[in-house]
Amino acid sequence: MLQQIISHTPTYVWAILAFPVYRGVNAMSDRESTLRSLFIIPGVMLYLSLSSMADKFGLRDATNGLWALGAAAGAALSFSLMRGAIRVNRAAGTLLQRGSVVPLVLMLAIFISKYVVAVLFAMQPALTQNLPLVAAVCLMFGLFNGIFLGRLLRYLDAWLRADTEAGTAAA
């Protein structure tokens, strides 16, 4: 059955998998990033999550609310757990991102969960009406997005603090 599922998966899905693997492997090394570039991955993941929910469940208040609840929890968790000083170079307009396996793991978890949900719903379309499953999927998608958003918020916080600290030091 697994072989049949994989063989019926469109080729573009495997091409899509290459993107998070590439970005995740790059994220394992320290790198300088512009503030604007930090929005790319959270933005892509946000789009994928919301479009997937809209396709599968429609844009309903309940699904959006569950997603938002998961996103808030993920953002708070990620923001509070992200440790280490973030170096900001205002003159160059960059931040130093420490290498981490977390983005790779998160992006693969999102891909795998979206893949499993898509296969499950393709095989059993009636499951899109199973409220506990729909709730779990929406919370899970929100949680994953929230983790990316929390990391982004931590970098934005460091950027803003560097601006404040530079102004305080100049005064």
C-alpha positions in Angstrom: 0.0 0.0 0.0 2.8 2.4 0.8 4.4 1.8 -2.5 1.1 2.6 -4.2 0.7 5.8 -2.3 4.2 6.9 -3.2 3.8 6.0 -6.8 0.6 8.0 -7.1 2.2 11.1 -5.5 2.6 13.8 -8.2 6.3 14.5 -9.1 5.9 18.1 -8.1 5.4 17.1 -4.5 8.9 15.6 -4.4 10.3 18.9 -6.0 8.5 20.8 -3.2 10.2 18.6 -0.7 13.6 19.6 -2.0 12.9 23.3 -0.9 12.5 22.6 2.8 15.4 20.2 2.8 17.7 22.7 1.0 16.6 25.5 3.4 16.8 23.3 6.4 20.3 22.1 5.7 21.4 25.7 5.1 19.9 26.6 8.5 22.2 24.2 10.2 25.2 26.6 9.7 25.6 30.1 11.2 24.8 32.7 8.7 24.2 36.4 8.3 20.7 37.3 7.1 18.9 40.5 6.3 15.8 41.3 8.4 13.7 41.0 5.2 15.0 37.5 4.4 13.9 36.3 7.8 10.3 36.6 6.7 10.6 34.2 3.8 10.3 30.8 5.5 7.6 31.9 8.0 5.7 33.5 5.1 5.9 30.4 2.9 4.9 28.1 5.7 2.0 30.4 6.6 0.8 30.4 3.0 1.1 26.6 2.8 -0.7 26.1 6.0 -3.6 28.4 5.4 -4.1 27.3 1.8 -4.1 23.7 2.9 -6.8 24.4 5.5 -8.8 26.4 3.0 -8.6 23.5 0.5 -9.5 20.8 2.9 -11.9 22.5 5.3 -12.9 25.8 3.8 -12.3 29.1 5.6 -14.5 28.6 8.7 -14.2 30.5 11.9 -13.7 27.3 13.9 -10.8 26.0 11.8 -9.2 29.5 11.7 -9.7 29.9 15.5 -8.1 26.5 16.2 -5.2 27.3 13.9 -4.8 30.7 15.6 -4.8 29.0 19.0 -2.1 26.6 17.9 -0.1 29.5 16.3 -0.2 31.5 19.5 1.0 28.6 21.6 3.8 27.7 19.1 4.9 31.4 18.9 5.0 31.7 22.7 6.8 28.5 23.1 9.4 29.2 20.4 9.9 32.8 21.6 10.5 31.7 25.2 12.7 28.8 24.4 15.0 30.4 21.8 18.2 31.0 23.7 21.4 32.7 23.0 22.3 36.2 22.1 21.4 37.4 18.6 24.0 39.6 17.1 22.7 42.5 15.1 24.8 44.5 12.7 22.7 47.6 12.1 25.4 49.1 9.8 25.3 46.1 7.5 21.6 45.6 8.0 22.1 42.0 9.1 21.5 39.6 12.0 23.6 36.5 12.8 21.5 33.4 12.8 23.0 30.6 14.8 22.9 27.3 13.0 20.3 24.9 14.2 18.6 21.7 13.2 15.2 23.0 14.4 14.2 24.6 11.0 15.0 21.4 9.1 13.1 19.3 11.6 10.1 21.7 11.6 10.0 22.0 7.8 10.1 18.2 7.4 7.5 17.7 10.1 5.2 20.2 8.2 5.8 18.5 4.9 5.2 15.0 6.3 2.1 16.0 8.2 0.7 17.8 5.2 1.5 14.7 3.1 -0.1 12.3 5.5 -3.2 14.5 5.9 -3.5 14.8 2.1 -3.2 11.0 1.6 -5.6 10.3 4.4 -8.2 12.7 3.1 -7.7 11.5 -0.5 -8.3 7.9 0.6 -11.2 8.7 3.0 -12.8 12.0 2.0 -15.4 11.7 4.7 -12.7 12.3 7.3 -12.8 16.0 6.4 -16.0 16.0 8.4 -14.5 14.3 11.4 -14.4 17.2 13.9 -11.7 15.8 16.3 -9.4 15.1 13.4 -10.0 18.4 11.7 -9.4 20.2 15.1 -6.2 18.3 15.6 -4.9 19.1 12.1 -5.8 22.8 12.4 -4.1 23.0 15.8 -1.0 21.1 14.5 -0.7 23.4 11.4 -1.0 26.4 13.7 1.5 25.1 16.2 4.1 24.6 13.4 3.5 28.0 12.0 3.6 29.6 15.4 7.1 28.1 16.0 8.4 29.8 12.9 6.6 33.0 13.9 8.0 32.9 17.4 11.5 32.6 16.0 10.9 35.5 13.7 9.5 37.6 16.6 12.7 36.8 18.6 14.8 38.1 15.7 12.6 41.2 15.4 12.9 41.8 19.1 16.7 41.7 18.9 16.6 44.0 15.9 14.4 46.5 17.7 16.5 46.3 20.9 19.7 46.9 19.0 18.1 50.1 17.6 17.0 51.2 21.2 20.4 50.3 22.7 22.2 52.2 19.9 20.0 55.2 20.6 20.6 55.0 24.4 24.4 54.6 23.9 24.5 57.6 21.6 22.6 59.8 24.1 
